[in-house]
Amino acid sequence: MRPTLTDADLLLVARSRPVTPGALVVVRLPDATVAVKRATYLEPTGWWVERDNERVGVDSWTIGPVPRHDVLGVVVLRVWPRPAWLTAPRRNS
């Protein structure tokens, strides 16, 4: 997910947070690999996910939509080495 993330980044992932377009999500790919991708839109068969680096990796352009049950969580925060919100924090109303 370069340039957004690097291999050394430590992430906080929320399993119960709803997926929204543009969010970074942890997904299980068809070969059982677990990866971080960007959710772009929801189709009837699952989430269309893409990679931030178009030259490296796998995304829905090659594997199709990821079934909803294979979206394992939403990346909320990069904890280390450069702390940063990766999705907008929820606001209490």
Phi and psi restraints in degrees (range 20) as a CNS / XPLOR table:
assign (resid 1 and name C) (resid 2 and name N)
       (resid 2 and name CA) (resid 2 and name C) 1.0 -62.3 20.0 2
assign (resid 2 and name N) (resid 2 and name CA)
       (resid 2 and name C) (resid 3 and name N) 1.0 142.5 20.0 2
assign (resid 2 and name C) (resid 3 and name N)
       (resid 3 and name CA) (resid 3 and name C) 1.0 -89.2 20.0 2
assign (resid 3 and name N) (resid 3 and name CA)
       (resid 3 and name C) (resid 4 and name N) 1.0 -4.1 20.0 2
assign (resid 3 and name C) (resid 4 and name N)
       (resid 4 and name CA) (resid 4 and name C) 1.0 -67.8 20.0 2
assign (resid 4 and name N) (resid 4 and name CA)
       (resid 4 and name C) (resid 5 and name N) 1.0 -44.3 20.0 2
assign (resid 4 and name C) (resid 5 and name N)
       (resid 5 and name CA) (resid 5 and name C) 1.0 -128.5 20.0 2
assign (resid 5 and name N) (resid 5 and name CA)
       (resid 5 and name C) (resid 6 and name N) 1.0 159.5 20.0 2
assign (resid 5 and name C) (resid 6 and name N)
       (resid 6 and name CA) (resid 6 and name C) 1.0 -123.4 20.0 2
assign (resid 6 and name N) (resid 6 and name CA)
       (resid 6 and name C) (resid 7 and name N) 1.0 169.4 20.0 2
assign (resid 6 and name C) (resid 7 and name N)
       (resid 7 and name CA) (resid 7 and name C) 1.0 -60.1 20.0 2
assign (resid 7 and name N) (resid 7 and name CA)
       (resid 7 and name C) (resid 8 and name N) 1.0 -28.2 20.0 2
assign (resid 7 and name C) (resid 8 and name N)
       (resid 8 and name CA) (resid 8 and name C) 1.0 -86.8 20.0 2
assign (resid 8 and name N) (resid 8 and name CA)
       (resid 8 and name C) (resid 9 and name N) 1.0 -6.1 20.0 2
assign (resid 8 and name C) (resid 9 and name N)
       (resid 9 and name CA) (resid 9 and name C) 1.0 -67.0 20.0 2
assign (resid 9 and name N) (resid 9 and name CA)
       (resid 9 and name C) (resid 10 and name N) 1.0 137.2 20.0 2
assign (resid 9 and name C) (resid 10 and name N)
       (resid 10 and name CA) (resid 10 and name C) 1.0 -102.5 20.0 2
assign (resid 10 and name N) (resid 10 and name CA)
       (resid 10 and name C) (resid 11 and name N) 1.0 125.7 20.0 2
assign (resid 10 and name C) (resid 11 and name N)
       (resid 11 and name CA) (resid 11 and name C) 1.0 -116.3 20.0 2
assign (resid 11 and name N) (resid 11 and name CA)
       (resid 11 and name C) (resid 12 and name N) 1.0 148.6 20.0 2
assign (resid 11 and name C) (resid 12 and name N)
       (resid 12 and name CA) (resid 12 and name C) 1.0 -100.2 20.0 2
assign (resid 12 and name N) (resid 12 and name CA)
       (resid 12 and name C) (resid 13 and name N) 1.0 124.3 20.0 2
assign (resid 12 and name C) (resid 13 and name N)
       (resid 13 and name CA) (resid 13 and name C) 1.0 -119.6 20.0 2
assign (resid 13 and name N) (resid 13 and name CA)
       (resid 13 and name C) (resid 14 and name N) 1.0 132.8 20.0 2
assign (resid 13 and name C) (resid 14 and name N)
       (resid 14 and name CA) (resid 14 and name C) 1.0 -104.3 20.0 2
assign (resid 14 and name N) (resid 14 and name CA)
       (resid 14 and name C) (resid 15 and name N) 1.0 118.9 20.0 2
assign (resid 14 and name C) (resid 15 and name N)
       (resid 15 and name CA) (resid 15 and name C) 1.0 -76.1 20.0 2
assign (resid 15 and name N) (resid 15 and name CA)
       (resid 15 and name C) (resid 16 and name N) 1.0 -26.1 20.0 2
assign (resid 15 and name C) (resid 16 and name N)
       (resid 16 and name CA) (resid 16 and name C) 1.0 -96.0 20.0 2
assign (resid 16 and name N) (resid 16 and name CA)
       (resid 16 and name C) (resid 17 and name N) 1.0 -5.1 20.0 2
assign (resid 16 and name C) (resid 17 and name N)
       (resid 17 and name CA) (resid 17 and name C) 1.0 -75.4 20.0 2
assign (resid 17 and name N) (resid 17 and name CA)
       (resid 17 and name C) (resid 18 and name N) 1.0 134.1 20.0 2
assign (resid 17 and name C) (resid 18 and name N)
       (resid 18 and name CA) (resid 18 and name C) 1.0 -67.0 20.0 2
assign (resid 18 and name N) (resid 18 and name CA)
       (resid 18 and name C) (resid 19 and name N) 1.0 145.3 20.0 2
assign (resid 18 and name C) (resid 19 and name N)
       (resid 19 and name CA) (resid 19 and name C) 1.0 -79.8 20.0 2
assign (resid 19 and name N) (resid 19 and name CA)
       (resid 19 and name C) (resid 20 and name N) 1.0 134.5 20.0 2
assign (resid 19 and name C) (resid 20 and name N)
       (resid 20 and name CA) (resid 20 and name C) 1.0 -126.2 20.0 2
assign (resid 20 and name N) (resid 20 and name CA)
       (resid 20 and name C) (resid 21 and name N) 1.0 151.0 20.0 2
assign (resid 20 and name C) (resid 21 and name N)
       (resid 21 and name CA) (resid 21 and name C) 1.0 -55.9 20.0 2
assign (resid 21 and name N) (resid 21 and name CA)
       (resid 21 and name C) (resid 22 and name N) 1.0 135.1 20.0 2
assign (resid 21 and name C) (resid 22 and name N)
       (resid 22 and name CA) (resid 22 and name C) 1.0 95.6 20.0 2
assign (resid 22 and name N) (resid 22 and name CA)
       (resid 22 and name C) (resid 23 and name N) 1.0 -14.5 20.0 2
assign (resid 22 and name C) (resid 23 and name N)
       (resid 23 and name CA) (resid 23 and name C) 1.0 -74.0 20.0 2
assign (resid 23 and name N) (resid 23 and name CA)
       (resid 23 and name C) (resid 24 and name N) 1.0 149.5 20.0 2
assign (resid 23 and name C) (resid 24 and name N)
       (resid 24 and name CA) (resid 24 and name C) 1.0 -82.6 20.0 2
assign (resid 24 and name N) (resid 24 and name CA)
       (resid 24 and name C) (resid 25 and name N) 1.0 133.1 20.0 2
assign (resid 24 and name C) (resid 25 and name N)
       (resid 25 and name CA) (resid 25 and name C) 1.0 -130.6 20.0 2
assign (resid 25 and name N) (resid 25 and name CA)
       (resid 25 and name C) (resid 26 and name N) 1.0 152.1 20.0 2
assign (resid 25 and name C) (resid 26 and name N)
       (resid 26 and name CA) (resid 26 and name C) 1.0 -95.5 20.0 2
assign (resid 26 and name N) (resid 26 and name CA)
       (resid 26 and name C) (resid 27 and name N) 1.0 125.3 20.0 2
assign (resid 26 and name C) (resid 27 and name N)
       (resid 27 and name CA) (resid 27 and name C) 1.0 -127.6 20.0 2
assign (resid 27 and name N) (resid 27 and name CA)
       (resid 27 and name C) (resid 28 and name N) 1.0 153.7 20.0 2
assign (resid 27 and name C) (resid 28 and name N)
       (resid 28 and name CA) (resid 28 and name C) 1.0 -99.6 20.0 2
assign (resid 28 and name N) (resid 28 and name CA)
       (resid 28 and name C) (resid 29 and name N) 1.0 120.1 20.0 2
assign (resid 28 and name C) (resid 29 and name N)
       (resid 29 and name CA) (resid 29 and name C) 1.0 -83.3 20.0 2
assign (resid 29 and name N) (resid 29 and name CA)
       (resid 29 and name C) (resid 30 and name N) 1.0 165.5 20.0 2
assign (resid 29 and name C) (resid 30 and name N)
       (resid 30 and name CA) (resid 30 and name C) 1.0 -56.1 20.0 2
assign (resid 30 and name N) (resid 30 and name CA)
       (resid 30 and name C) (resid 31 and name N) 1.0 -27.5 20.0 2
assign (resid 30 and name C) (resid 31 and name N)
       (resid 31 and name CA) (resid 31 and name C) 1.0 -88.0 20.0 2
assign (resid 31 and name N) (resid 31 and name CA)
       (resid 31 and name C) (resid 32 and name N) 1.0 11.5 20.0 2
assign (resid 31 and name C) (resid 32 and name N)
       (resid 32 and name CA) (resid 32 and name C) 1.0 78.0 20.0 2
assign (resid 32 and name N) (resid 32 and name CA)
       (resid 32 and name C) (resid 33 and name N) 1.0 3.1 20.0 2
assign (resid 32 and name C) (resid 33 and name N)
       (resid 33 and name CA) (resid 33 and name C) 1.0 -67.5 20.0 2
assign (resid 33 and name N) (resid 33 and name CA)
       (resid 33 and name C) (resid 34 and name N) 1.0 139.0 20.0 2
assign (resid 33 and name C) (resid 34 and name N)
       (resid 34 and name CA) (resid 34 and name C) 1.0 -102.2 20.0 2
assign (resid 34 and name N) (resid 34 and name CA)
       (resid 34 and name C) (resid 35 and name N) 1.0 128.1 20.0 2
assign (resid 34 and name C) (resid 35 and name N)
       (resid 35 and name CA) (resid 35 and name C) 1.0 -143.5 20.0 2
assign (resid 35 and name N) (resid 35 and name CA)
       (resid 35 and name C) (resid 36 and name N) 1.0 163.8 20.0 2
assign (resid 35 and name C) (resid 36 and name N)
       (resid 36 and name CA) (resid 36 and name C) 1.0 -101.6 20.0 2
assign (resid 36 and name N) (resid 36 and name CA)
       (resid 36 and name C) (resid 37 and name N) 1.0 129.6 20.0 2
assign (resid 36 and name C) (resid 37 and name N)
       (resid 37 and name CA) (resid 37 and name C) 1.0 -136.8 20.0 2
assign (resid 37 and name N) (resid 37 and name CA)
       (resid 37 and name C) (resid 38 and name N) 1.0 169.1 20.0 2
assign (resid 37 and name C) (resid 38 and name N)
       (resid 38 and name CA) (resid 38 and name C) 1.0 -100.8 20.0 2
assign (resid 38 and name N) (resid 38 and name CA)
       (resid 38 and name C) (resid 39 and name N) 1.0 121.2 20.0 2
assign (resid 38 and name C) (resid 39 and name N)
       (resid 39 and name CA) (resid 39 and name C) 1.0 -73.2 20.0 2
assign (resid 39 and name N) (resid 39 and name CA)
       (resid 39 and name C) (resid 40 and name N) 1.0 127.7 20.0 2
assign (resid 39 and name C) (resid 40 and name N)
       (resid 40 and name CA) (resid 40 and name C) 1.0 -108.0 20.0 2
assign (resid 40 and name N) (resid 40 and name CA)
       (resid 40 and name C) (resid 41 and name N) 1.0 -44.1 20.0 2
assign (resid 40 and name C) (resid 41 and name N)
       (resid 41 and name CA) (resid 41 and name C) 1.0 -161.6 20.0 2
assign (resid 41 and name N) (resid 41 and name CA)
       (resid 41 and name C) (resid 42 and name N) 1.0 159.1 20.0 2
assign (resid 41 and name C) (resid 42 and name N)
       (resid 42 and name CA) (resid 42 and name C) 1.0 -97.2 20.0 2
assign (resid 42 and name N) (resid 42 and name CA)
       (resid 42 and name C) (resid 43 and name N) 1.0 128.1 20.0 2
assign (resid 42 and name C) (resid 43 and name N)
       (resid 43 and name CA) (resid 43 and name C) 1.0 -107.3 20.0 2
assign (resid 43 and name N) (resid 43 and name CA)
       (resid 43 and name C) (resid 44 and name N) 1.0 168.2 20.0 2
assign (resid 43 and name C) (resid 44 and name N)
       (resid 44 and name CA) (resid 44 and name C) 1.0 -58.3 20.0 2
assign (resid 44 and name N) (resid 44 and name CA)
       (resid 44 and name C) (resid 45 and name N) 1.0 -28.6 20.0 2
assign (resid 44 and name C) (resid 45 and name N)
       (resid 45 and name CA) (resid 45 and name C) 1.0 -95.4 20.0 2
assign (resid 45 and name N) (resid 45 and name CA)
       (resid 45 and name C) (resid 46 and name N) 1.0 -2.7 20.0 2
assign (resid 45 and name C) (resid 46 and name N)
       (resid 46 and name CA) (resid 46 and name C) 1.0 145.7 20.0 2
assign (resid 46 and name N) (resid 46 and name CA)
       (resid 46 and name C) (resid 47 and name N) 1.0 -170.0 20.0 2
assign (resid 46 and name C) (resid 47 and name N)
       (resid 47 and name CA) (resid 47 and name C) 1.0 -86.2 20.0 2
assign (resid 47 and name N) (resid 47 and name CA)
       (resid 47 and name C) (resid 48 and name N) 1.0 132.9 20.0 2
assign (resid 47 and name C) (resid 48 and name N)
       (resid 48 and name CA) (resid 48 and name C) 1.0 -82.7 20.0 2
assign (resid 48 and name N) (resid 48 and name CA)
       (resid 48 and name C) (resid 49 and name N) 1.0 121.6 20.0 2
assign (resid 48 and name C) (resid 49 and name N)
       (resid 49 and name CA) (resid 49 and name C) 1.0 -120.8 20.0 2
assign (resid 49 and name N) (resid 49 and name CA)
       (resid 49 and name C) (resid 50 and name N) 1.0 147.3 20.0 2
assign (resid 49 and name C) (resid 50 and name N)
       (resid 50 and name CA) (resid 50 and name C) 1.0 -132.8 20.0 2
assign (resid 50 and name N) (resid 50 and name CA)
       (resid 50 and name C) (resid 51 and name N) 1.0 162.8 20.0 2
assign (resid 50 and name C) (resid 51 and name N)
       (resid 51 and name CA) (resid 51 and name C) 1.0 -98.4 20.0 2
assign (resid 51 and name N) (resid 51 and name CA)
       (resid 51 and name C) (resid 52 and name N) 1.0 152.2 20.0 2
assign (resid 51 and name C) (resid 52 and name N)
       (resid 52 and name CA) (resid 52 and name C) 1.0 -78.2 20.0 2
assign (resid 52 and name N) (resid 52 and name CA)
       (resid 52 and name C) (resid 53 and name N) 1.0 -27.6 20.0 2
assign (resid 52 and name C) (resid 53 and name N)
       (resid 53 and name CA) (resid 53 and name C) 1.0 -103.1 20.0 2
assign (resid 53 and name N) (resid 53 and name CA)
       (resid 53 and name C) (resid 54 and name N) 1.0 105.7 20.0 2
assign (resid 53 and name C) (resid 54 and name N)
       (resid 54 and name CA) (resid 54 and name C) 1.0 -67.3 20.0 2
assign (resid 54 and name N) (resid 54 and name CA)
       (resid 54 and name C) (resid 55 and name N) 1.0 -13.8 20.0 2
assign (resid 54 and name C) (resid 55 and name N)
       (resid 55 and name CA) (resid 55 and name C) 1.0 -91.2 20.0 2
assign (resid 55 and name N) (resid 55 and name CA)
       (resid 55 and name C) (resid 56 and name N) 1.0 -14.4 20.0 2
assign (resid 55 and name C) (resid 56 and name N)
       (resid 56 and name CA) (resid 56 and name C) 1.0 -134.1 20.0 2
assign (resid 56 and name N) (resid 56 and name CA)
       (resid 56 and name C) (resid 57 and name N) 1.0 135.6 20.0 2
assign (resid 56 and name C) (resid 57 and name N)
       (resid 57 and name CA) (resid 57 and name C) 1.0 105.6 20.0 2
assign (resid 57 and name N) (resid 57 and name CA)
       (resid 57 and name C) (resid 58 and name N) 1.0 -176.1 20.0 2
assign (resid 57 and name C) (resid 58 and name N)
       (resid 58 and name CA) (resid 58 and name C) 1.0 -121.9 20.0 2
assign (resid 58 and name N) (resid 58 and name CA)
       (resid 58 and name C) (resid 59 and name N) 1.0 143.6 20.0 2
assign (resid 58 and name C) (resid 59 and name N)
       (resid 59 and name CA) (resid 59 and name C) 1.0 -150.2 20.0 2
assign (resid 59 and name N) (resid 59 and name CA)
       (resid 59 and name C) (resid 60 and name N) 1.0 -168.9 20.0 2
assign (resid 59 and name C) (resid 60 and name N)
       (resid 60 and name CA) (resid 60 and name C) 1.0 -65.2 20.0 2
assign (resid 60 and name N) (resid 60 and name CA)
       (resid 60 and name C) (resid 61 and name N) 1.0 -17.0 20.0 2
assign (resid 60 and name C) (resid 61 and name N)
       (resid 61 and name CA) (resid 61 and name C) 1.0 -66.2 20.0 2
assign (resid 61 and name N) (resid 61 and name CA)
       (resid 61 and name C) (resid 62 and name N) 1.0 -23.9 20.0 2
assign (resid 61 and name C) (resid 62 and name N)
       (resid 62 and name CA) (resid 62 and name C) 1.0 -109.1 20.0 2
assign (resid 62 and name N) (resid 62 and name CA)
       (resid 62 and name C) (resid 63 and name N) 1.0 -28.4 20.0 2
assign (resid 62 and name C) (resid 63 and name N)
       (resid 63 and name CA) (resid 63 and name C) 1.0 -112.7 20.0 2
assign (resid 63 and name N) (resid 63 and name CA)
       (resid 63 and name C) (resid 64 and name N) 1.0 -7.7 20.0 2
assign (resid 63 and name C) (resid 64 and name N)
       (resid 64 and name CA) (resid 64 and name C) 1.0 82.7 20.0 2
assign (resid 64 and name N) (resid 64 and name CA)
       (resid 64 and name C) (resid 65 and name N) 1.0 -176.1 20.0 2
assign (resid 64 and name C) (resid 65 and name N)
       (resid 65 and name CA) (resid 65 and name C) 1.0 -62.4 20.0 2
assign (resid 65 and name N) (resid 65 and name CA)
       (resid 65 and name C) (resid 66 and name N) 1.0 148.2 20.0 2
assign (resid 65 and name C) (resid 66 and name N)
       (resid 66 and name CA) (resid 66 and name C) 1.0 -91.4 20.0 2
assign (resid 66 and name N) (resid 66 and name CA)
       (resid 66 and name C) (resid 67 and name N) 1.0 123.1 20.0 2
assign (resid 66 and name C) (resid 67 and name N)
       (resid 67 and name CA) (resid 67 and name C) 1.0 -55.3 20.0 2
assign (resid 67 and name N) (resid 67 and name CA)
       (resid 67 and name C) (resid 68 and name N) 1.0 147.0 20.0 2
assign (resid 67 and name C) (resid 68 and name N)
       (resid 68 and name CA) (resid 68 and name C) 1.0 -54.0 20.0 2
assign (resid 68 and name N) (resid 68 and name CA)
       (resid 68 and name C) (resid 69 and name N) 1.0 -38.1 20.0 2
assign (resid 68 and name C) (resid 69 and name N)
       (resid 69 and name CA) (resid 69 and name C) 1.0 -70.4 20.0 2
assign (resid 69 and name N) (resid 69 and name CA)
       (resid 69 and name C) (resid 70 and name N) 1.0 -13.5 20.0 2
assign (resid 69 and name C) (resid 70 and name N)
       (resid 70 and name CA) (resid 70 and name C) 1.0 -96.0 20.0 2
assign (resid 70 and name N) (resid 70 and name CA)
       (resid 70 and name C) (resid 71 and name N) 1.0 2.9 20.0 2
assign (resid 70 and name C) (resid 71 and name N)
       (resid 71 and name CA) (resid 71 and name C) 1.0 -90.9 20.0 2
assign (resid 71 and name N) (resid 71 and name CA)
       (resid 71 and name C) (resid 72 and name N) 1.0 107.7 20.0 2
assign (resid 71 and name C) (resid 72 and name N)
       (resid 72 and name CA) (resid 72 and name C) 1.0 -88.2 20.0 2
assign (resid 72 and name N) (resid 72 and name CA)
       (resid 72 and name C) (resid 73 and name N) 1.0 -21.1 20.0 2
assign (resid 72 and name C) (resid 73 and name N)
       (resid 73 and name CA) (resid 73 and name C) 1.0 174.7 20.0 2
assign (resid 73 and name N) (resid 73 and name CA)
       (resid 73 and name C) (resid 74 and name N) 1.0 169.4 20.0 2
assign (resid 73 and name C) (resid 74 and name N)
       (resid 74 and name CA) (resid 74 and name C) 1.0 -107.8 20.0 2
assign (resid 74 and name N) (resid 74 and name CA)
       (resid 74 and name C) (resid 75 and name N) 1.0 130.5 20.0 2
assign (resid 74 and name C) (resid 75 and name N)
       (resid 75 and name CA) (resid 75 and name C) 1.0 -74.3 20.0 2
assign (resid 75 and name N) (resid 75 and name CA)
       (resid 75 and name C) (resid 76 and name N) 1.0 122.6 20.0 2
assign (resid 75 and name C) (resid 76 and name N)
       (resid 76 and name CA) (resid 76 and name C) 1.0 -100.5 20.0 2
assign (resid 76 and name N) (resid 76 and name CA)
       (resid 76 and name C) (resid 77 and name N) 1.0 -41.8 20.0 2
assign (resid 76 and name C) (resid 77 and name N)
       (resid 77 and name CA) (resid 77 and name C) 1.0 -148.4 20.0 2
assign (resid 77 and name N) (resid 77 and name CA)
       (resid 77 and name C) (resid 78 and name N) 1.0 137.4 20.0 2
assign (resid 77 and name C) (resid 78 and name N)
       (resid 78 and name CA) (resid 78 and name C) 1.0 -87.6 20.0 2
assign (resid 78 and name N) (resid 78 and name CA)
       (resid 78 and name C) (resid 79 and name N) 1.0 116.4 20.0 2
assign (resid 78 and name C) (resid 79 and name N)
       (resid 79 and name CA) (resid 79 and name C) 1.0 -83.8 20.0 2
assign (resid 79 and name N) (resid 79 and name CA)
       (resid 79 and name C) (resid 80 and name N) 1.0 -40.4 20.0 2
assign (resid 79 and name C) (resid 80 and name N)
       (resid 80 and name CA) (resid 80 and name C) 1.0 -148.0 20.0 2
assign (resid 80 and name N) (resid 80 and name CA)
       (resid 80 and name C) (resid 81 and name N) 1.0 144.8 20.0 2
assign (resid 80 and name C) (resid 81 and name N)
       (resid 81 and name CA) (resid 81 and name C) 1.0 -91.6 20.0 2
assign (resid 81 and name N) (resid 81 and name CA)
       (resid 81 and name C) (resid 82 and name N) 1.0 -15.5 20.0 2
assign (resid 81 and name C) (resid 82 and name N)
       (resid 82 and name CA) (resid 82 and name C) 1.0 -120.5 20.0 2
assign (resid 82 and name N) (resid 82 and name CA)
       (resid 82 and name C) (resid 83 and name N) 1.0 91.2 20.0 2
assign (resid 82 and name C) (resid 83 and name N)
       (resid 83 and name CA) (resid 83 and name C) 1.0 -53.4 20.0 2
assign (resid 83 and name N) (resid 83 and name CA)
       (resid 83 and name C) (resid 84 and name N) 1.0 135.4 20.0 2
assign (resid 83 and name C) (resid 84 and name N)
       (resid 84 and name CA) (resid 84 and name C) 1.0 -164.6 20.0 2
assign (resid 84 and name N) (resid 84 and name CA)
       (resid 84 and name C) (resid 85 and name N) 1.0 141.2 20.0 2
assign (resid 84 and name C) (resid 85 and name N)
       (resid 85 and name CA) (resid 85 and name C) 1.0 -70.3 20.0 2
assign (resid 85 and name N) (resid 85 and name CA)
       (resid 85 and name C) (resid 86 and name N) 1.0 133.2 20.0 2
assign (resid 85 and name C) (resid 86 and name N)
       (resid 86 and name CA) (resid 86 and name C) 1.0 -107.5 20.0 2
assign (resid 86 and name N) (resid 86 and name CA)
       (resid 86 and name C) (resid 87 and name N) 1.0 -11.6 20.0 2
assign (resid 86 and name C) (resid 87 and name N)
       (resid 87 and name CA) (resid 87 and name C) 1.0 -135.6 20.0 2
assign (resid 87 and name N) (resid 87 and name CA)
       (resid 87 and name C) (resid 88 and name N) 1.0 157.5 20.0 2
assign (resid 87 and name C) (resid 88 and name N)
       (resid 88 and name CA) (resid 88 and name C) 1.0 -64.7 20.0 2
assign (resid 88 and name N) (resid 88 and name CA)
       (resid 88 and name C) (resid 89 and name N) 1.0 131.5 20.0 2
assign (resid 88 and name C) (resid 89 and name N)
       (resid 89 and name CA) (resid 89 and name C) 1.0 -64.9 20.0 2
assign (resid 89 and name N) (resid 89 and name CA)
       (resid 89 and name C) (resid 90 and name N) 1.0 147.7 20.0 2
assign (resid 89 and name C) (resid 90 and name N)
       (resid 90 and name CA) (resid 90 and name C) 1.0 -68.9 20.0 2
assign (resid 90 and name N) (resid 90 and name CA)
       (resid 90 and name C) (resid 91 and name N) 1.0 143.7 20.0 2
assign (resid 90 and name C) (resid 91 and name N)
       (resid 91 and name CA) (resid 91 and name C) 1.0 -108.5 20.0 2
assign (resid 91 and name N) (resid 91 and name CA)
       (resid 91 and name C) (resid 92 and name N) 1.0 136.5 20.0 2
assign (resid 91 and name C) (resid 92 and name N)
       (resid 92 and name CA) (resid 92 and name C) 1.0 -76.8 20.0 2
assign (resid 92 and name N) (resid 92 and name CA)
       (resid 92 and name C) (resid 93 and name N) 1.0 133.0 20.0 2
